């Protein structure tokens, strides 16, 4: 598991530029043993349980930390927790609050901030987590009298943790992001190679309303209708694949809870997966405690 460093890291102050190492997956490909996908990989056993988050959590800030935690688990590093369903919700808003409002003063939801749920890109999510970390579900470290459980459903965004509280409670960070820049069959094989070696792949792109109506007996999702007025950008996670005589079936995790789809998961075709905009697998390091 070349991307997993379970020996801790040295982190100073939060970096102003929010940059992490961004590399092409091509730089990783040659380091993975073997070059031919096995034809089947299912990392579902390493995924944390789907939590019924009632759509309050950002899809990006669900896919990216779950990819990180699951990659650690597949590499033999079991953290023993499920990432808080609201941690990403707070993460995607906390940066603006931390830099805009003085500590312990009233905070407001800032509309159209680039790190809010709507429009957040996978790589932006990875940047945030590179500084703040993946939080465990459960009480935050008590800082300045803050004792709210990070998994409580907030009455509004003001109840979410601030930057310092998240830093104190983080368990793992993302120290690099490997971006898939290939296309077509090469891209499909690169994703399979990553899955073969235990690396979850977060994906982001346009989805249409067929995702809303996907159920436990639905056929794998195919090419998306970009003219669908009810469609939009969305992020999910690929955790496995099955090669069949008629093509690949991709095994994917959504962020909409257990009542949706196949207990929170869905299947997709090459047409669905290869039409996405972003593909990332993460380099992860554990925080020393």
C-alpha positions in Angstrom: 0.0 0.0 0.0 2.4 2.7 -1.3 0.0 5.5 -0.6 -0.6 4.8 3.1 1.9 6.1 5.7 0.7 4.9 9.1 3.7 6.5 10.9 2.2 9.9 11.4 3.2 13.3 10.0 4.5 16.6 11.1 2.0 19.4 10.5 2.6 23.0 11.3 0.2 25.9 11.0 -2.5 25.8 8.4 -1.1 26.6 5.0 -2.6 29.7 3.4 -2.4 28.4 -0.1 -4.3 25.1 0.7 -2.1 23.2 -1.7 -1.3 19.5 -1.6 0.8 17.4 -3.8 -1.2 16.9 -7.0 0.2 14.2 -9.3 -1.0 12.2 -12.3 -2.0 8.6 -11.7 0.6 7.8 -14.3 3.3 8.5 -11.7 1.8 5.8 -9.5 0.9 3.3 -12.2 4.5 2.0 -12.7 4.9 1.5 -8.9 1.9 -0.9 -8.6 2.7 -4.5 -8.9 1.3 -6.0 -12.1 -0.2 -4.1 -15.0 -3.2 -6.2 -15.9 -6.5 -5.8 -14.0 -7.8 -9.0 -12.4 -11.3 -8.6 -13.9 -12.9 -8.2 -10.5 -12.3 -6.2 -7.3 -14.8 -5.5 -4.5 -13.5 -3.3 -1.6 -16.9 -3.0 -0.1 -15.7 -4.8 3.1 -13.5 -1.9 3.8 -16.1 0.8 3.4 -17.6 2.4 6.6 -21.3 1.9 7.1 -23.7 4.1 5.1 -25.2 6.6 7.5 -28.7 8.1 7.0 -27.6 11.7 6.7 -30.8 13.2 5.3 -28.9 14.9 2.5 -27.2 17.5 4.8 -23.7 16.5 4.0 -21.8 17.5 0.9 -21.4 14.7 -1.7 -17.7 15.7 -2.2 -17.0 15.9 1.5 -18.5 12.4 1.8 -16.7 10.8 -1.1 -13.2 12.1 -0.3 -12.9 11.2 3.4 -14.6 7.8 2.9 -12.1 7.1 0.1 -9.3 8.0 2.5 -10.5 6.0 5.4 -11.4 3.0 3.2 -7.9 3.1 1.6 -6.4 3.0 5.0 -8.5 0.0 6.0 -7.7 -1.9 2.8 -4.0 -1.3 3.6 -4.5 -2.9 7.1 -4.8 0.3 9.1 -8.2 0.2 10.7 -9.2 3.4 12.4 -12.2 2.0 14.2 -14.6 4.7 13.4 -17.0 6.0 10.7 -16.4 9.5 9.5 -19.0 11.9 10.8 -21.8 12.5 8.3 -21.7 16.1 9.3 -17.9 16.6 9.4 -17.8 17.3 5.7 -20.7 19.7 6.1 -18.8 21.7 8.6 -15.5 21.3 6.7 -16.9 22.8 3.6 -18.1 25.9 5.4 -15.6 26.2 8.2 -12.8 27.7 6.2 -14.8 30.8 5.4 -16.0 31.1 9.0 -12.6 30.7 10.4 -11.1 33.5 8.3 -14.2 35.8 8.3 -15.6 35.8 11.8 -13.7 36.3 15.1 -13.7 33.3 17.4 -16.8 32.9 19.6 -18.8 35.5 17.7 -22.0 34.9 15.7 -21.4 33.2 12.4 -23.5 33.2 9.3 -23.8 31.1 6.3 -22.0 32.8 3.5 -23.8 32.3 0.2 -22.0 31.1 -2.9 -18.7 30.4 -1.1 -16.6 28.0 -3.3 -16.2 25.5 -0.5 -19.9 25.1 0.1 -21.7 21.9 -1.0 -22.9 23.3 -4.3 -20.2 23.2 -6.9 -17.4 21.9 -4.6 -14.9 19.9 -6.6 -13.2 16.8 -5.5 -9.8 18.3 -5.5 -11.0 21.3 -3.4 -12.3 18.7 -0.9 -8.9 17.0 -0.8 -7.2 20.3 -0.2 -9.4 21.1 2.8 -8.8 17.6 4.3 -5.1 18.0 3.7 -5.1 20.6 6.4 -8.0 19.7 8.6 -8.1 15.9 8.6 -10.8 13.3 8.6 -12.9 13.4 11.8 -14.2 10.5 13.7 -18.0 10.3 14.3 -18.5 11.3 17.9 -17.7 14.2 20.3 -15.2 16.7 19.2 -12.2 17.5 21.3 -13.5 20.1 23.8 -12.1 23.5 22.7 -13.2 26.8 24.3 -16.2 25.2 25.8 -17.4 23.5 22.6 -19.0 20.2 23.4 -21.4 19.5 20.6 -21.3 16.0 19.1 -20.2 16.3 15.5 -22.8 13.8 14.4 -25.8 15.7 15.7 -28.1 17.1 13.1 -27.6 20.9 13.4 -30.5 23.3 13.6 -28.4 25.5 11.3 -24.9 25.7 10.1 -23.8 27.8 13.1 -23.7 24.6 15.2 -20.9 23.1 13.1 -17.3 22.9 14.3 -14.8 25.7 13.6 -11.3 25.3 12.1 -9.5 24.8 15.4 -12.0 22.3 16.7 -11.7 20.2 13.5 -7.9 20.4 13.6 -7.9 19.1 17.2 -10.3 16.3 16.4 -8.9 15.1 13.1 -7.6 11.5 12.9 -6.2 11.2 9.4 -5.1 13.7 6.7 -4.8 13.6 2.9 -1.2 14.4 1.9 -1.5 13.9 -1.8 -4.0 13.4 -4.6 -3.4 11.2 -7.7 -5.5 12.5 -10.6 -6.5 10.2 -13.4 -5.9 12.1 -16.6 -6.2 9.3 -19.1 -9.4 8.6 -21.1 -11.4 5.7 -22.6 -10.1 2.2 -22.1 -6.9 3.4 -20.6 -8.8 5.3 -17.9 -11.0 2.3 -17.2 -7.9 0.1 -16.8 -6.2 2.7 -14.5 -9.2 2.8 -12.2 -9.3 -1.0 -12.1 -5.6 -1.1 -11.3 -6.1 1.3 -8.4 -9.0 -0.8 -7.1 -7.0 -4.0 -7.5 -4.5 -2.5 -5.1 -6.9 -1.3 -2.5 -7.4 2.3 -3.5 -10.9 3.7 -3.6 -11.5 6.2 -6.5 -13.6 9.3 -5.9 -15.4 10.5 -9.0 -17.3 13.7 -9.8 -19.4 14.7 -12.8 -22.8 15.4 -14.2 -25.7 13.1 -13.2 -29.3 13.3 -14.4 -32.5 12.5 -12.6 -32.1 8.7 -13.2 -29.9 8.8 -10.1 -32.8 10.1 -8.0 -35.0 7.2 -9.0 -32.4 4.5 -8.8 -33.7 1.6 -6.7 -32.6 -1.8 -5.4 -33.6 -3.6 -8.6 -32.5 -0.9 -11.1 -30.2 -1.7 -14.0 -26.7 -0.2 -13.9 -26.8 3.5 -14.6 -25.7 4.4 -18.2 -24.9 7.5 -20.1 -26.3 10.6 -18.4 -28.6 13.1 -20.2 -26.8 16.4 -19.9 -30.0 18.2 -21.0 -31.9 17.0 -18.0 -33.1 20.2 -16.2 -33.1 18.2 -12.9 -29.5 17.0 -13.3 -26.3 18.6 -11.9 -22.9 18.0 -10.6 -22.4 15.2 -8.1 -19.6 13.2 -6.5 -19.6 9.5 -5.6 -17.1 6.8 -4.9 -16.1 3.7 -6.9 -15.2 0.7 -4.6 -15.2 -2.2 -7.1 -15.9 -3.6 -10.5 -16.9 -6.7 -12.3 -15.9 -7.5 -15.9 -18.7 -9.2 -17.8 -18.9 -10.4 -21.5 -20.9 -7.2 -22.3 -18.8 -4.7 -20.4 -17.7 -3.6 -16.9 -20.1 -3.1 -14.1 -18.8 -0.5 -11.6 -19.7 -0.8 -7.9 -20.3 2.7 -6.5 -21.2 4.3 -3.1 -23.5 7.3 -2.9 -23.9 9.7 -0.1 -27.7 9.6 0.3 -28.1 7.0 3.1 -29.3 3.4 3.4 -32.9 4.1 2.1 -31.6 5.0 -1.3 -30.5 2.6 -4.1 -29.0 -0.7 -3.1 -28.7 0.1 0.6 -26.8 3.3 -0.3 -24.9 1.9 -3.3 -25.4 1.7 -7.0 -24.0 0.0 -10.1 -22.9 1.9 -13.2 -21.7 1.1 -16.8 -18.6 2.3 -18.6 -20.8 5.0 -20.2 -21.6 6.5 -16.8 -18.1 6.3 -15.2 -16.1 7.4 -18.2 -18.2 10.5 -18.7 -17.3 11.9 -15.2 -15.1 15.0 -14.9 -12.8 14.2 -12.0 -11.2 11.0 -10.8 -8.9 10.9 -7.7 -7.3 8.5 -5.4 -5.7 9.8 -2.2 -2.4 9.5 -0.4 -3.3 9.3 3.3 -1.3 9.8 6.5 -2.4 9.2 10.1 -2.2 12.0 12.6 -0.1 11.3 15.7 -2.0 11.4 18.9 
